[in-house]
């Protein structure tokens, strides 16, 4: 899903708004158990997002 979002944003033509190119980085986390607190997943996804940005942006990184 993260890759679908990333590629869809990259394919946007926003030239009529004066925007040349837009990209996104996505951090993904998947629960390993049913009772895992959502706050834990958000922290993991956030860390993955910053790894994606540090690695060059416009990518998807999983926690």
Residue frames as qw, qx, qy, qz and C-alpha x, y, z in Angstrom:
[[0.000, 0.886, 0.463, 0.000, 0.00, 0.00, 0.00],
 [0.326, -0.771, 0.096, 0.539, 2.84, 2.39, 0.83],
 [0.372, -0.139, 0.599, 0.696, 4.39, 1.84, -2.59],
 [0.192, 0.629, 0.677, 0.331, 1.06, 2.47, -4.29],
 [0.137, -0.933, -0.239, 0.232, 0.74, 5.81, -2.49],
 [0.401, -0.577, 0.334, 0.628, 4.34, 6.76, -3.29],
 [0.342, 0.091, 0.680, 0.643, 4.03, 5.96, -6.99],
 [0.108, 0.772, 0.608, 0.152, 0.62, 7.66, -7.29],
 [0.193, -0.898, -0.061, 0.391, 1.99, 10.87, -5.83],
 [0.400, -0.382, 0.508, 0.660, 5.03, 10.69, -8.14],
 [0.301, 0.343, 0.739, 0.496, 2.70, 10.36, -11.14],
 [0.070, 0.831, 0.446, -0.325, 0.71, 13.50, -10.31],
 [0.399, 0.394, 0.267, 0.784, 0.88, 16.28, -12.89],
 [0.226, -0.798, -0.400, 0.390, 0.74, 19.48, -10.89],
 [0.439, 0.068, 0.244, 0.862, 2.37, 21.69, -13.51],
 [0.049, -0.693, -0.443, -0.566, -0.77, 23.80, -13.89],
 [0.508, -0.837, -0.200, 0.024, -0.22, 24.85, -10.27],
 [0.178, 0.875, -0.389, 0.224, 3.42, 25.72, -10.88],
 [0.676, -0.499, 0.537, -0.081, 4.70, 22.58, -9.15],
 [0.380, 0.545, -0.698, -0.266, 7.34, 20.60, -11.01],
 [0.645, 0.027, -0.764, -0.012, 7.49, 17.37, -9.03],
 [0.583, -0.530, 0.311, -0.531, 6.15, 16.05, -5.75],
 [0.602, 0.132, -0.783, 0.080, 7.40, 13.04, -3.86],
 [0.672, -0.581, 0.151, -0.435, 6.62, 11.33, -0.57],
 [0.262, 0.297, -0.884, 0.249, 8.39, 9.05, 1.81],
 [0.779, -0.349, -0.197, -0.482, 6.39, 6.43, 3.67],
 [0.029, -0.355, 0.857, -0.372, 7.13, 4.63, 6.91],
 [0.767, -0.154, -0.427, -0.453, 5.28, 1.36, 7.45],
 [0.149, -0.299, 0.842, -0.423, 4.79, -0.74, 10.57],
 [0.695, -0.147, -0.568, -0.416, 2.86, -3.98, 10.93],
 [0.618, -0.505, 0.387, -0.463, 1.61, -5.36, 14.20],
 [0.325, 0.296, -0.898, 0.023, 3.19, -8.61, 15.31],
 [0.120, -0.261, -0.910, 0.299, 0.39, -9.37, 17.76],
 [0.147, -0.659, -0.622, -0.397, -3.29, -8.54, 18.17],
 [0.425, -0.821, -0.344, 0.163, -2.87, -6.66, 21.44],
 [0.545, 0.007, 0.011, 0.839, 0.01, -4.43, 20.35],
 [0.007, -0.769, -0.328, 0.549, -0.77, -0.82, 21.31],
 [0.510, 0.779, 0.276, 0.240, -1.35, 1.49, 18.35],
 [0.154, -0.960, 0.215, 0.089, 1.05, 3.98, 19.91],
 [0.637, -0.393, 0.576, 0.328, 3.86, 1.44, 19.49],
 [0.642, 0.428, 0.537, 0.341, 3.05, 1.03, 15.81],
 [0.200, 0.970, 0.107, 0.085, 3.00, 4.77, 15.27],
 [0.376, -0.802, 0.409, 0.220, 6.45, 5.08, 16.84],
 [0.671, -0.092, 0.640, 0.363, 7.80, 2.28, 14.63],
 [0.514, 0.684, 0.444, 0.265, 6.25, 3.77, 11.49],
 [0.012, -0.997, 0.058, 0.052, 7.61, 7.21, 12.36],
 [0.504, -0.594, 0.535, 0.326, 11.12, 5.82, 12.77],
 [0.643, 0.230, 0.633, 0.365, 10.80, 4.03, 9.43],
 [0.321, 0.905, 0.266, 0.086, 9.64, 7.28, 7.82],
 [0.155, -0.929, 0.290, 0.166, 12.73, 9.14, 9.00],
 [0.612, -0.265, 0.650, 0.364, 14.96, 6.29, 7.77],
 [0.571, 0.580, 0.525, 0.251, 13.28, 6.66, 4.36],
 [0.140, 0.990, 0.034, 0.007, 13.94, 10.38, 4.29],
 [0.403, -0.746, 0.470, 0.246, 17.53, 9.95, 5.40],
 [0.666, -0.017, 0.670, 0.328, 18.10, 7.31, 2.70],
 [0.189, -0.041, 0.522, 0.831, 17.20, 9.76, -0.04],
 [0.428, 0.337, 0.254, -0.799, 13.46, 10.39, 0.16],
 [0.662, 0.322, -0.309, -0.603, 10.78, 9.24, -2.29],
 [0.425, 0.168, -0.889, -0.021, 10.75, 5.69, -0.91],
 [0.796, -0.430, -0.118, -0.410, 8.94, 3.27, 1.34],
 [0.250, 0.374, -0.810, 0.377, 10.68, 1.78, 4.39],
 [0.764, -0.420, -0.410, -0.269, 9.19, -0.86, 6.64],
 [0.398, -0.702, 0.458, -0.374, 9.87, -1.01, 10.37]]
